[in-house]
Each structure stands twice: as C-alpha cells, then as structure tokens.
Amino acid sequence: MITLTIKPQAKRKDRFSVFFGEEYLFSISRYTYRKLGEPDTLTVESADAFQRECVFPEQYNYCLDLLSRRGYSSKELTEKLQNRGVSPEMTEAILARLTEEKLISDEEFSQSFVRSRQLYHKQGFYKIRQDLARKGISLSKEEYDEDREREILKELVAKLVSQNIEPKKIIQRLMRKGFRYGDIVSHLKELPQDEAYEEFEDYES
C-alpha cells in the first residue's frame, strides 16, 4: 500500500494534482476529487491502478464530449489525449473502447469527410487526400467517387468561365482545390464555342 497526496492546482481551480511524496503523478478533475470524498491523502494499492481508475473515465468522457460536436479520426483523438498528458497505454485503451462501442470508425469518418468536402467545399481528390492524410487516414482512387468529382469540376469550370476569368487563373484556382490539371483543361475544351471555347482552345500550359 502507498499513500498519495492530493493538492489543488494554483492555476486551475477545477483540477487537483496527485503526488507520491514530492513526485507529481497526474491530475484529476474536481468531479473526481469530490467522488473520492475530497481527501488530502489517500492510501491505495497501486498508483498506476488508481490513475487508471480516475483518469480513464475522465478522458473517455472528454472524448465523448468532442464526438458529440463532430466526427474525429483516431489520430485526431490520440493527439488530443496526448496534449492532455494521457499516457500512450491509456490512450490506446480509450480508443479501443470507443471503437468497440462503435463511437469512432476511421472508415466511416473518411466516407463522411469525402462527401462533405465534395458536396459543400467543392474540392477535388488531391486536396481531400492531403487533408485526410493529416488526420491519419489514407485515401485511394478506388475508394473515391470520381464520377461525382467530374460533375463538380464541370460545374465549377462553367461557373468560372461565366465570370470571365482568364484560363490560367481558372486552372490555378481549381488546382488549389485539388483537381488535376489535365482534367481541368479537358473540361475547358469541352465548352461549346458560344461559351468562349476559342479562348481556351490553345491553352496547354
């Protein structure tokens, strides 16, 4: 058995620090502190077991709060927990429980992310793939709705042409949104002559 000391934090009134002797171990919330009976000291069998008992539900509920606002990938939640000082072992356990309870799924997150970026942000494959990679998820062409991309690109090209934007700027703008150069030029060349096709006819670079 070991004796732990619990002290309020000076800067955060809603957090309490747990010490073993002079060594800081971890922090707990005011809610957890009250559940423990608001002790100054506490005798436990194992500091690690006590930490899991206190911290796991706190950080699990923190993840639930995040997920109630929007979807998160596993990597994003991992980074959130690590920024809060949660150990890799506990982070893995929390993510495993969230996955088991079907509260997170990188596959479903990816599908939702792609749909949103296509429908609402009008972005192309390369931009979507880049942003998904930052969230720890890879995206292949096989998983992607290329037919929908062609429709979006056609709409965007027609819209920009109607605004009398010069070809070079149209291509630059759409490439920044993640569309492939060759696809953009192909759509420009498909425009009928009464939509200023000739303006784009010889634009190749």
Secondary structure, 3 states (H helix, E strand, C coil): CEEEEEEECCCCCCEEEEEECCEEEEEEEHHHHHHCCCCCEEEECCHHHHHHHHHHHHHHHHHHHHHCCCCCCHHHHHHHHHHCCCCHHHHHHHHHHHHHCCCCCHHHHHHHHHHHHHHCCCCCHHHHHHHHHHCCCCCCHHHCCHHHHHHHHHHHHHHHHHCCCCHHHHHHHHHHCCCCHHHHHHHHHCCCHHHCHHHHHCCCC
